[in-house]
Amino acid sequence: MKVTTDACLFGAWVADDIKSKVDQPQHALDIGAGTGLLSLMIAQKNPALFIDAIEIDPGAAIQANENILASPWQNQLKIIEGDIRNFPTDYSFDILISNPPFYENELNSLHPKKNLAHHSSELAFDDLLSKTNTHLNQTGTFYLLLPYKREAEIKKSLASYKLNISKEVYVRQSINHDFFRVMIAGKKEKVSHIVKSEISIWNEKRQYTDEFIKYLEDYYLYL
């Protein structure tokens, strides 16, 4: 599975946000772990955090486990091959992370594995939010990376599950583009106001912006 720039940015943002918490979270769940990118990035910055990473695709789960065993953070991470919809309901977490399939109700490609990664025929967004509600501690935080074009629909769905947004970061590919992703943090608890910001990956010279570099310099080799 491709490692996308927006997923890397999301992982770095989540890692920093978790690290900044006064009461350090102990246990996280990565829903749809793919090959382990988000879990590895978050573990790198948060040495006290243990992460269960669940992935439905057997090949991706095998690759994620190989990646984790080759990393310095293997003692913080556990890969679970399976479907979040069958996950025991008595398990709860301080942190939930997901970069879910983007293209619900849109045309599939001819490649089944690509469909599983990119489309939500296997895990509908409502299923994800239902499981977030089930498995998130009352004082925990959830993080989602989602397409900007679905923002209104997403907010309506979150509200229906009584999940409250606390932070939104709108992401542009460059300063000359419209937003294409939104990174969301939220809670079950009531939120007095939403902290909103934006970031561009590229500047007008097709170079990474200073803000992007600040997030990713501890992960990318040549920043």
Backbone as CSV, one residue per row, in Angstrom:
resi,resn,N_x,N_y,N_z,CA_x,CA_y,CA_z,C_x,C_y,C_z
1,MET,0.844,-1.191,0.000,0.000,0.000,0.000,0.881,1.244,0.000
2,LYS,0.488,2.227,-0.792,1.291,3.447,-0.885,1.299,4.212,0.439
3,VAL,2.455,4.804,0.733,2.559,5.734,1.859,2.327,7.133,1.301
4,THR,1.209,7.729,1.645,0.850,9.026,1.069,1.344,10.164,1.947
5,THR,1.565,11.314,1.320,2.058,12.486,2.058,1.055,12.955,3.094
6,ASP,-0.228,12.932,2.753,-1.230,13.397,3.711,-1.324,12.461,4.915
7,ALA,-1.121,11.148,4.704,-1.123,10.214,5.830,0.078,10.462,6.745
8,CYS,1.236,10.766,6.153,2.424,11.081,6.949,2.200,12.347,7.779
9,LEU,1.600,13.362,7.158,1.298,14.597,7.876,0.332,14.311,9.025
10,PHE,-0.678,13.512,8.765,-1.653,13.145,9.798,-0.964,12.425,10.957
11,GLY,-0.094,11.466,10.641,0.613,10.740,11.689,1.459,11.646,12.551
12,ALA,2.155,12.586,11.913,3.006,13.521,12.661,2.173,14.445,13.537
13,TRP,1.058,14.928,13.006,0.171,15.825,13.767,-0.414,15.102,14.979
14,VAL,-0.891,13.872,14.777,-1.453,13.099,15.882,-0.386,12.816,16.929
15,ALA,0.810,12.415,16.486,1.898,12.120,17.424,2.217,13.325,18.302
16,ASP,2.290,14.505,17.687,2.575,15.729,18.446,1.442,16.077,19.406
17,ASP,0.205,15.906,18.942,-0.942,16.251,19.788,-1.008,15.342,21.010
18,ILE,-0.765,14.053,20.820,-0.757,13.118,21.951,0.371,13.472,22.919
19,LYS,1.546,13.774,22.374,2.706,14.107,23.200,2.454,15.345,24.059
20,SER,1.619,16.270,23.567,1.377,17.527,24.286,0.391,17.397,25.440
21,LYS,-0.266,16.246,25.566,-1.285,16.079,26.598,-0.637,16.054,27.991
22,VAL,-1.270,16.718,28.934,-0.760,16.761,30.313,-0.835,15.365,30.943
23,ASP,-2.001,14.737,30.837,-2.163,13.360,31.310,-1.860,12.434,30.147
24,GLN,-0.711,11.791,30.176,-0.264,10.992,29.043,-1.124,9.741,28.853
25,PRO,-1.689,9.561,27.666,-2.477,8.358,27.374,-1.606,7.107,27.462
26,GLN,-2.240,5.989,27.804,-1.515,4.729,27.975,-1.778,3.725,26.857
27,HIS,-2.979,3.769,26.263,-3.372,2.691,25.339,-4.152,3.269,24.161
28,ALA,-3.706,2.948,22.949,-4.340,3.463,21.728,-4.772,2.320,20.832
29,LEU,-5.753,2.611,19.977,-6.218,1.666,18.961,-6.152,2.344,17.604
30,ASP,-5.424,1.720,16.676,-5.315,2.189,15.290,-6.236,1.313,14.451
31,ILE,-7.329,1.905,13.947,-8.334,1.152,13.192,-8.018,1.247,11.700
32,GLY,-7.731,0.096,11.089,-7.328,0.071,9.678,-5.868,0.456,9.560
33,ALA,-5.007,-0.345,10.189,-3.599,0.031,10.356,-2.790,0.012,9.068
34,GLY,-3.307,-0.648,8.017,-2.526,-0.751,6.787,-1.209,-1.450,7.070
35,THR,-0.114,-0.852,6.658,1.198,-1.452,6.914,1.885,-0.850,8.142
36,GLY,1.115,-0.183,8.995,1.621,0.242,10.295,2.170,1.651,10.370
37,LEU,2.002,2.435,9.306,2.601,3.780,9.253,2.217,4.649,10.447
38,LEU,0.918,4.837,10.676,0.479,5.746,11.738,0.951,5.266,13.108
39,SER,0.801,3.974,13.356,1.202,3.437,14.655,2.686,3.646,14.908
40,LEU,3.513,3.425,13.899,4.960,3.598,14.056,5.321,5.058,14.306
41,MET,4.691,5.978,13.572,4.980,7.400,13.759,4.589,7.859,15.161
42,ILE,3.439,7.401,15.624,2.953,7.818,16.937,3.802,7.220,18.048
43,ALA,4.190,5.953,17.893,5.042,5.307,18.897,6.392,6.006,19.011
44,GLN,6.916,6.480,17.882,8.228,7.144,17.885,8.256,8.350,18.819
45,LYS,7.149,9.087,18.904,7.102,10.301,19.719,6.523,10.070,21.121
46,ASN,5.928,8.899,21.348,5.205,8.661,22.605,5.610,7.312,23.198
47,PRO,6.762,7.262,23.865,7.308,5.987,24.324,6.496,5.290,25.410
48,ALA,5.586,5.997,26.081,4.770,5.377,27.136,3.449,4.830,26.596
49,LEU,3.196,5.010,25.295,1.916,4.624,24.705,2.014,3.245,24.069
50,PHE,1.094,2.344,24.440,0.995,1.038,23.787,-0.137,1.104,22.769
51,ILE,0.113,0.583,21.565,-0.847,0.701,20.465,-1.242,-0.669,19.941
52,ASP,-2.543,-0.965,19.963,-3.104,-2.101,19.236,-3.492,-1.602,17.848
53,ALA,-3.024,-2.279,16.817,-3.288,-1.855,15.440,-4.027,-2.981,14.722
54,ILE,-5.287,-2.734,14.356,-6.113,-3.766,13.743,-6.212,-3.529,12.238
55,GLU,-6.048,-4.605,11.460,-6.056,-4.515,9.998,-6.766,-5.741,9.423
56,ILE,-7.739,-5.503,8.546,-8.577,-6.581,8.012,-7.907,-7.361,6.885
57,ASP,-7.008,-6.713,6.133,-6.369,-7.370,4.986,-5.179,-8.210,5.453
58,PRO,-5.164,-9.525,5.199,-4.092,-10.384,5.721,-2.701,-9.974,5.248
59,GLY,-2.575,-9.622,3.959,-1.270,-9.228,3.425,-0.736,-7.970,4.075
60,ALA,-1.606,-6.991,4.253,-1.193,-5.745,4.907,-0.819,-6.004,6.358
61,ALA,-1.579,-6.865,7.044,-1.279,-7.176,8.442,0.087,-7.848,8.578
62,ILE,0.399,-8.742,7.654,1.714,-9.402,7.661,2.815,-8.366,7.456
63,GLN,2.617,-7.465,6.490,3.618,-6.429,6.227,3.772,-5.492,7.417
64,ALA,2.651,-5.135,8.039,2.713,-4.261,9.224,3.512,-4.920,10.336
65,ASN,3.282,-6.207,10.541,4.018,-6.910,11.591,5.510,-6.951,11.281
66,GLU,5.862,-7.169,10.017,7.273,-7.157,9.610,7.893,-5.776,9.847
67,ASN,7.146,-4.736,9.496,7.651,-3.370,9.690,7.878,-3.067,11.172
68,ILE,6.947,-3.495,11.991,7.053,-3.232,13.430,8.222,-4.004,14.046
69,LEU,8.395,-5.257,13.644,9.494,-6.061,14.180,10.856,-5.520,13.754
70,ALA,10.889,-4.790,12.634,12.142,-4.194,12.158,12.406,-2.821,12.762
71,SER,11.499,-2.348,13.617,11.600,-0.998,14.174,12.097,-1.031,15.617
72,PRO,12.505,0.120,16.154,12.880,0.196,17.583,11.683,0.224,18.535
73,TRP,10.453,0.210,17.995,9.266,0.415,18.837,8.391,-0.832,18.932
74,GLN,8.978,-2.000,18.649,8.167,-3.223,18.579,7.503,-3.557,19.913
75,ASN,8.092,-3.152,21.041,7.494,-3.462,22.346,6.264,-2.612,22.647
76,GLN,6.035,-1.573,21.853,4.866,-0.707,22.059,3.693,-1.066,21.158
77,LEU,3.905,-1.985,20.219,2.936,-2.178,19.147,2.503,-3.632,19.015
78,LYS,1.232,-3.821,18.726,0.699,-5.164,18.490,-0.225,-5.108,17.270
79,ILE,0.043,-5.941,16.278,-0.814,-6.038,15.090,-1.870,-7.112,15.315
80,ILE,-3.104,-6.764,15.049,-4.223,-7.700,15.145,-4.844,-7.825,13.759
81,GLU,-4.791,-9.011,13.176,-5.461,-9.220,11.887,-6.932,-9.522,12.163
82,GLY,-7.820,-8.653,11.668,-9.226,-8.877,11.934,-10.079,-7.678,11.570
83,ASP,-11.355,-7.796,11.857,-12.367,-6.796,11.527,-12.764,-6.069,12.814
84,ILE,-12.675,-4.758,12.820,-13.021,-3.981,14.009,-14.458,-4.253,14.449
85,ARG,-15.315,-4.626,13.516,-16.713,-4.890,13.863,-16.864,-6.127,14.742
86,ASN,-15.815,-6.972,14.776,-15.841,-8.175,15.618,-14.951,-8.023,16.848
87,PHE,-14.455,-6.825,17.095,-13.552,-6.579,18.215,-14.342,-6.621,19.517
88,PRO,-13.805,-7.241,20.577,-14.552,-7.344,21.851,-14.999,-5.976,22.373
89,THR,-16.248,-5.886,22.743,-16.819,-4.583,23.123,-16.352,-4.100,24.488
90,ASP,-15.741,-4.991,25.298,-15.312,-4.556,26.626,-13.914,-3.951,26.619
91,TYR,-13.301,-3.794,25.449,-12.001,-3.146,25.338,-12.212,-1.648,25.105
92,SER,-11.555,-0.814,25.925,-11.648,0.632,25.701,-10.246,1.235,25.709
93,PHE,-10.123,2.413,25.069,-8.820,3.009,24.801,-8.830,4.501,25.103
94,ASP,-7.628,5.015,25.421,-7.466,6.451,25.632,-7.427,7.215,24.310
95,ILE,-6.951,6.545,23.253,-6.769,7.163,21.940,-7.295,6.218,20.865
96,LEU,-8.053,6.753,19.913,-8.432,6.016,18.705,-7.961,6.793,17.488
97,ILE,-7.324,6.097,16.553,-6.765,6.724,15.355,-7.301,5.986,14.136
98,SER,-7.686,6.726,13.097,-8.069,6.059,11.853,-7.884,6.979,10.655
99,ASN,-7.322,6.389,9.612,-7.292,6.996,8.279,-8.200,6.116,7.436
100,PRO,-9.523,6.322,7.537,-10.479,5.356,6.980,-10.595,5.459,5.467
101,PRO,-11.244,4.460,4.840,-11.496,4.538,3.400,-12.249,5.818,3.043
102,PHE,-11.838,6.456,1.940,-12.376,7.773,1.581,-13.618,7.719,0.711
103,TYR,-13.756,6.690,-0.110,-14.610,6.822,-1.287,-15.907,6.031,-1.186
104,GLU,-16.592,6.167,-0.070,-17.867,5.488,0.115,-18.850,5.902,-0.978
105,ASN,-19.501,4.908,-1.574,-20.514,5.128,-2.614,-19.939,5.708,-3.911
106,GLU,-18.620,5.587,-4.117,-18.024,6.032,-5.370,-17.517,4.820,-6.139
107,LEU,-17.111,5.030,-7.404,-16.732,3.930,-8.277,-15.507,3.196,-7.757
108,ASN,-15.561,1.856,-7.784,-14.425,1.041,-7.404,-13.446,0.891,-8.559
109,SER,-12.199,0.541,-8.229,-11.210,0.215,-9.251,-11.318,-1.278,-9.550
110,LEU,-10.478,-1.761,-10.448,-10.467,-3.176,-10.806,-9.604,-4.003,-9.863
111,HIS,-9.004,-3.356,-8.859,-8.083,-4.038,-7.961,-8.716,-4.187,-6.579
112,PRO,-9.069,-5.420,-6.170,-9.770,-5.631,-4.896,-9.040,-5.069,-3.687
113,LYS,-7.696,-5.217,-3.619,-6.968,-4.718,-2.456,-7.010,-3.198,-2.391
114,LYS,-6.951,-2.565,-3.562,-7.045,-1.105,-3.607,-8.431,-0.659,-3.134
115,ASN,-9.460,-1.405,-3.550,-10.814,-1.076,-3.109,-10.932,-1.160,-1.590
116,LEU,-10.326,-2.194,-1.008,-10.395,-2.372,0.442,-9.724,-1.216,1.156
117,ALA,-8.607,-0.738,0.622,-7.859,0.347,1.257,-8.527,1.699,1.055
118,HIS,-9.131,1.917,-0.130,-9.607,3.257,-0.493,-11.111,3.435,-0.353
119,HIS,-11.862,2.342,-0.415,-13.322,2.430,-0.402,-13.872,1.846,0.889
120,SER,-15.049,2.303,1.293,-15.593,1.868,2.561,-16.713,0.842,2.408
121,SER,-16.591,-0.031,1.401,-17.558,-1.111,1.266,-17.400,-2.118,2.408
122,GLU,-16.151,-2.293,2.921,-15.916,-3.201,4.032,-16.267,-2.551,5.374
123,LEU,-15.939,-1.276,5.541,-16.217,-0.579,6.796,-16.837,0.776,6.476
124,ALA,-18.153,0.858,6.602,-18.832,2.122,6.362,-18.462,3.120,7.454
125,PHE,-18.564,4.412,7.114,-18.178,5.453,8.062,-19.011,5.367,9.338
126,ASP,-20.288,5.055,9.212,-21.138,4.906,10.394,-20.658,3.766,11.287
127,ASP,-20.178,2.670,10.667,-19.622,1.571,11.452,-18.407,2.046,12.244
128,LEU,-17.546,2.825,11.582,-16.346,3.345,12.240,-16.718,4.217,13.435
129,LEU,-17.690,5.111,13.255,-18.088,5.998,14.350,-18.759,5.225,15.481
130,SER,-19.536,4.210,15.128,-20.153,3.374,16.150,-19.089,2.683,16.995
131,LYS,-18.056,2.159,16.337,-16.973,1.484,17.064,-16.119,2.482,17.843
132,THR,-15.981,3.688,17.317,-15.283,4.740,18.060,-16.020,5.034,19.362
133,ASN,-17.328,5.137,19.272,-18.146,5.391,20.459,-18.024,4.252,21.460
134,THR,-17.957,3.024,20.961,-17.882,1.850,21.837,-16.538,1.740,22.536
135,HIS,-15.454,2.006,21.801,-14.117,1.679,22.305,-13.334,2.869,22.865
136,LEU,-13.868,4.084,22.744,-13.160,5.256,23.267,-13.553,5.505,24.718
137,ASN,-12.537,5.676,25.577,-12.806,6.053,26.966,-13.600,7.356,27.025
138,GLN,-14.280,7.575,28.148,-15.098,8.775,28.291,-14.270,10.051,28.190
139,THR,-13.010,9.984,28.612,-12.135,11.162,28.555,-11.101,11.066,27.428
140,GLY,-11.254,10.079,26.535,-10.268,9.848,25.483,-10.411,10.787,24.301
141,THR,-9.510,10.627,23.332,-9.495,11.454,22.122,-9.463,10.555,20.890
142,PHE,-10.268,10.915,19.885,-10.199,10.209,18.605,-9.608,11.143,17.549
143,TYR,-8.942,10.556,16.552,-8.320,11.304,15.459,-8.709,10.664,14.125
144,LEU,-9.130,11.505,13.174,-9.534,11.028,11.847,-8.900,11.882,10.756
145,LEU,-8.494,11.237,9.675,-8.086,11.936,8.452,-9.153,11.664,7.407
146,LEU,-9.754,12.737,6.870,-10.919,12.580,6.001,-10.876,13.547,4.828
147,PRO,-11.626,13.241,3.759,-11.686,14.161,2.618,-12.460,15.425,2.957
148,TYR,-11.930,16.545,2.586,-12.559,17.834,2.890,-13.954,17.925,2.275
149,LYS,-14.135,17.340,1.090,-15.431,17.471,0.402,-16.580,16.819,1.168
150,ARG,-16.251,15.975,2.158,-17.291,15.313,2.946,-17.460,15.939,4.330
151,GLU,-16.914,17.149,4.527,-16.893,17.739,5.853,-18.293,17.882,6.460
152,ALA,-19.236,18.412,5.704,-20.575,18.632,6.249,-21.232,17.308,6.650
153,GLU,-21.101,16.313,5.794,-21.659,14.983,6.078,-20.992,14.361,7.309
154,ILE,-19.672,14.538,7.400,-18.905,13.989,8.525,-19.365,14.605,9.839
155,LYS,-19.528,15.914,9.861,-19.941,16.605,11.091,-21.333,16.145,11.527
156,LYS,-22.206,15.940,10.585,-23.553,15.469,10.899,-23.493,14.068,11.510
157,SER,-22.651,13.195,10.922,-22.514,11.826,11.430,-21.903,11.822,12.823
158,LEU,-20.866,12.637,13.028,-20.238,12.715,14.354,-21.251,13.145,15.413
159,ALA,-22.043,14.142,15.083,-23.043,14.640,16.031,-24.068,13.558,16.379
160,SER,-24.421,12.728,15.391,-25.414,11.683,15.635,-24.903,10.631,16.620
161,TYR,-23.573,10.482,16.713,-22.975,9.545,17.676,-22.471,10.251,18.934
162,LYS,-22.844,11.533,19.078,-22.442,12.338,20.237,-20.921,12.387,20.394
163,LEU,-20.236,12.495,19.254,-18.788,12.678,19.225,-18.519,14.132,18.840
164,ASN,-17.732,14.817,19.649,-17.563,16.260,19.520,-16.171,16.612,19.003
165,ILE,-16.113,17.427,17.955,-14.839,17.865,17.392,-14.204,18.909,18.305
166,SER,-12.907,18.729,18.594,-12.170,19.717,19.383,-11.141,20.477,18.542
167,LYS,-10.609,19.817,17.490,-9.618,20.460,16.615,-9.869,20.047,15.166
168,GLU,-9.668,21.004,14.274,-9.729,20.740,12.834,-8.530,21.402,12.166
169,VAL,-7.828,20.647,11.340,-6.749,21.213,10.536,-7.092,20.951,9.069
170,TYR,-7.257,22.024,8.306,-7.576,21.912,6.884,-6.275,21.855,6.084
171,VAL,-6.184,20.884,5.178,-4.931,20.608,4.477,-5.068,20.927,2.989
172,ARG,-4.114,21.729,2.476,-4.006,22.009,1.039,-2.779,21.283,0.492
173,GLN,-2.857,20.886,-0.791,-1.666,20.326,-1.425,-0.605,21.406,-1.622
174,SER,-1.045,22.610,-1.960,-0.136,23.758,-2.048,-0.918,25.012,-1.699
175,ILE,-0.203,26.124,-1.560,-0.884,27.371,-1.209,-1.813,27.839,-2.320
176,ASN,-1.682,27.270,-3.515,-2.532,27.643,-4.651,-3.713,26.693,-4.849
177,HIS,-3.826,25.672,-4.008,-4.909,24.700,-4.141,-5.986,24.952,-3.086
178,ASP,-7.171,24.405,-3.350,-8.218,24.371,-2.341,-7.899,23.259,-1.334
179,PHE,-8.599,23.257,-0.216,-8.433,22.190,0.763,-8.838,20.848,0.152
180,PHE,-8.110,19.776,0.503,-8.498,18.448,0.027,-8.603,17.419,1.155
181,ARG,-8.054,17.713,2.329,-8.191,16.841,3.481,-8.505,17.695,4.717
182,VAL,-9.091,17.029,5.712,-9.270,17.658,7.019,-8.849,16.643,8.081
183,MET,-8.007,17.092,9.011,-7.569,16.268,10.138,-8.386,16.692,11.349
184,ILE,-8.995,15.730,11.993,-9.941,16.006,13.074,-9.497,15.322,14.355
185,ALA,-9.580,16.049,15.459,-9.474,15.472,16.794,-10.785,15.735,17.516
186,GLY,-11.187,14.802,18.362,-12.448,15.000,19.055,-12.589,14.136,20.294
187,LYS,-13.718,14.326,20.986,-13.949,13.676,22.279,-15.422,13.301,22.431
188,LYS,-15.689,12.471,23.432,-17.067,12.240,23.851,-17.551,13.400,24.728
189,GLU,-16.632,13.978,25.494,-16.974,15.083,26.379,-17.405,16.304,25.573
190,LYS,-18.177,17.173,26.192,-18.573,18.419,25.532,-17.351,19.299,25.302
191,VAL,-17.356,20.007,24.183,-16.235,20.867,23.792,-16.733,22.299,23.733
192,SER,-16.031,23.215,24.406,-16.491,24.605,24.458,-16.258,25.344,23.137
193,HIS,-15.148,25.037,22.466,-14.905,25.643,21.156,-13.960,24.755,20.356
194,ILE,-14.018,24.879,19.033,-13.171,24.097,18.130,-11.964,24.927,17.731
195,VAL,-10.782,24.377,17.909,-9.549,25.031,17.477,-9.327,24.701,15.998
196,LYS,-9.335,25.727,15.153,-9.210,25.506,13.708,-7.904,26.101,13.188
197,SER,-7.286,25.385,12.249,-6.070,25.881,11.601,-5.982,25.271,10.210
198,GLU,-4.957,25.653,9.462,-4.763,25.085,8.126,-3.281,24.949,7.849
199,ILE,-2.963,24.071,6.886,-1.572,23.848,6.509,-1.502,23.517,5.017
200,SER,-0.464,24.008,4.365,-0.163,23.660,2.973,1.078,22.770,2.953
201,ILE,1.045,21.745,2.118,2.199,20.847,2.009,3.317,21.500,1.207
202,TRP,2.943,22.158,0.086,3.928,22.789,-0.795,3.749,24.299,-0.808
203,ASN,4.851,25.020,-1.048,4.750,26.463,-1.280,4.691,26.749,-2.776
204,GLU,4.776,28.021,-3.154,4.640,28.401,-4.565,5.817,27.919,-5.413
205,LYS,6.930,27.529,-4.786,8.100,27.031,-5.517,8.169,25.510,-5.551
206,ARG,7.070,24.878,-5.185,6.989,23.414,-5.139,8.011,22.840,-4.149
207,GLN,8.182,23.550,-3.057,9.021,23.094,-1.960,8.135,22.915,-0.729
208,TYR,8.526,21.999,0.147,7.752,21.815,1.362,7.723,23.110,2.181
209,THR,6.562,23.419,2.738,6.440,24.622,3.568,7.169,24.411,4.900
210,ASP,7.495,25.514,5.560,8.185,25.442,6.853,7.356,24.668,7.880
211,GLU,6.049,24.867,7.843,5.181,24.186,8.812,5.178,22.683,8.571
212,PHE,5.133,22.283,7.294,5.179,20.859,6.963,6.506,20.251,7.425
213,ILE,7.606,20.957,7.176,8.928,20.477,7.577,9.003,20.307,9.094
214,LYS,8.429,21.243,9.823,8.449,21.163,11.284,7.770,19.886,11.769
215,TYR,6.657,19.517,11.149,5.964,18.292,11.529,6.742,17.035,11.138
216,LEU,7.350,17.033,9.944,7.873,15.783,9.369,9.385,15.608,9.474
217,GLU,10.111,16.590,9.990,11.572,16.490,9.961,12.112,15.342,10.799
218,ASP,11.367,14.886,11.796,11.827,13.751,12.593,11.521,12.397,11.940
219,TYR,10.847,12.416,10.791,10.467,11.183,10.103,11.085,11.048,8.715
220,TYR,11.137,12.153,7.973,11.687,12.134,6.615,13.222,12.244,6.684
221,LEU,13.914,11.485,5.870,15.367,11.460,5.924,16.021,12.732,5.408
222,TYR,15.377,13.411,4.448,16.084,14.486,3.753,15.413,15.851,3.913
223,LEU,14.780,16.094,5.036,14.217,17.428,5.284,15.217,18.259,6.077
